[in-house]
Amino acid sequence: MTTNNQPKLSKGQLSKSLLIALLIGALVLITAILPAEYGIDPIGTGELFGFSKLYQDKNISEVVKAESNLNFKQLKMEKLGSPSSVAKPSEADNSPPALQYLVREDTISVVVPAEKGIEYKFKSLKYGSTKYEWTTDSGIVYIDFHGEVKQENPPQNIFYESYTLAYSNNMAGTFTAPFEGKHGWYFRNETKKAIVITIKLKGQYELFK
């Protein structure tokens, strides 16, 4: 014969145990689960104990996964600039001017329509230096940063020199013009909604009116 010696809990004890379990569950939810899974940290314990980092790491991994699924065409050196059949104009070898354009600073907004491309260029003298920065409000665009030599009577097939081909949502750098002419970007938006690009310039250049 087996005797069951397990103690029997009263209703009060059961209610107390249930309440304690609910309190522990709520505490775990607030201190760990909400910060780690949803990025919600109402009492600061997520940051204190490092649970908030789990949510950030999750977001980063999702972004990396999403970006890795983007299938851009490979950019090759052969696509830089004009085809070899277009001769470089003699004006590209002109001497630099004694004086450059005065240093200025501008911010320009450019709207690139969905599934279309546009150009934005500025004037620069030979060896003029300009710092630039541009960023999109959302999405990635294809860019061809290039320049065209200033010619009195340009031919039908205009020579242009590419400085950078890329897919990006942001870029910054310093540009020194190899010849007098117009220099800037061809932006192509391959998404299904318009993208606004903010361009910042500072240096020796002039804007087209």
N, C-alpha and C positions, 0 to 999 in steps of 0.2 A: 504494500500500500504506500502510495506516494503522497506526501503532504505538501501543499502549495503554501510556502511561507512569504510569498510576495505581498508587500503591504498594499492595502487598498487606499486610494486617494479619495478624499471627500470632494464634493462639488466646488468648495471654496479653493482647495488646493489645485484642482484641475483648471479652474478659471485663472488662478494666479500663474500657473505654468504656461497657459495659453497666452496670457498677457505678456509674460516675459519673452516668449518666443516671438510674438508680434513686434515687441520693442526691439529685440535683437535684429530681426529681419529689416525693420525700418531703418535702424542704425546702419546696417550693412548697405542698404539701398542708397542712403543719403551720402555716406562717407566714401563708398567705393564704386558701386554700380553706376550711379548717375554720372560721376566725373569720368569714369573709364569708358562707358558705352555711349553716352549722350553729350558729354562736354558740359554738364550742368554741375556746378559746385557751390551749392547754397551756403555752406558754412566754412568753406575754405579747406576742408580736409583733403580734397583731391589734390590740390597743389602741395599741401603739407606732406602728404605721404607718397606723392608721386603718381597717383592714379590718373591725374589729368594728362600726363605724358602718354599714357596708353591710347587716349582718344586722339591726341595729336599725331602719334605714330600711325594710327589707323587711317587718319585723313591723308597723311603723306603717302602711305602705301597705295591708297585708292587713286590719288592724283598720278603717281608714277605709273600705275597700271593703266589708267585712262590715257596718259600721254604715250605709253608704249604701243597702244592700239592705233595711234595715228599713223597713217601710211603715206608718208611724203615721198615724192620722187627723189631719187638720188641726184644731187647737184654735182656736175662735173666741170672740170677746168675748160673743156671745149666750148662750154656755153657762155664763157666770159666775153662780153663785148661783141663788137661787130664781127661778121664772118671775115675770113682772110681775104675775100675778094674785094672788100671795101678798104681803100687805101687810107692811111693816116694822113690828114692834111698837113701841109708844110707849116701852117700857123701854129701847130702844136709846139714847134721848135723855136718860136719867138722868144726873145729875152724877157725876163720878168720886168715889170714896171719899177720906176724909181720910188713910187709911193703906192701903198696898198689902200684898199677901202678902209674907212674908219671903223674901229671896233664898235659893234652894236650887239644887241641882245633882243631876241624875239621869241614868242610862243605862238604857234600856229596849230589850229585844229583842222584836220582833214577827214572827211567822211568817205569811206570806201564802200560803195554799194555792194549788196550781196552778189556773189559770183561774178564780180567785175574787177577791173583794175584801173588805177589812176596814177598820174605822175605828180610829184611836187619837186620843184627845183629852185635853186637860188644862183645868183651870179657871183663868180669869184675870179680874181685875177691870178695869174701864174704865181705859185708859191704862197698864196694867201692861206692863212690857217684859220680853221673854224672847228669849234667843239660842238658836238651835237648829241642829242638824246631824244629818243622817241619811244612811245609806249602805246599799246592798244587799250581800249576800255574793256575788251573781252576778245578772246579768240587769238588765233595765230594767223599771220599773213605771210605770203611769199614776198621777198624784196629783192630788187636789183638796184644796188647803189652804184650809180654810174655818172659819167660826165661826157659832154659834147663840146668839141672845140669851137670857139667863136670863128666864123667864116663870113666874109663879106657876101659871097655868092655860094651858099651851101648846095651841094648836089642833091639829087633825089634820094640816093642812098647815103644817109648821113653816118659818118664814123662816130662810134661811141666806145668808151672804155669803161668796163665794169670793175668796180673796186671790191664789191662784196655781193655774193648771192647767198640767200639764207631763208629759212623758215623761222619766224620768231614772233614774240609779242612785245619785245623790248630790246633796245640796242643803244649803246653809247660809245663815243669815241672821239678822236681828233683827226680831222681831215686836212691835208695840205694839197691844194690843187696842183696837178701836174702841168696844167695849161690854162689859159684864160678861156672861160666859157660858162656854160650852165651845168650845174652839178646837183644831184639829188637822187630821189628814190622813185622807183616804180613799185607801187604796192598792189598786190593782187589778193583779193578776198575770195577764198574758195568755200566759204560757209554760206548758209542760207539766210543770214541777216546782216544788216549793215554794221560796219565796225568803224569806230571813231579813233583816229590816231592823233595824239598830241605830240607835236615836234617842238623841241627847244633848240635854239641856235645861239651861239655866242662866238663872235670872232670877226674876221675881215671878209665881209660879204655884203651883197645888196639883194634885196628882195625884188621880184618882178611885180610891177604894178598892174 
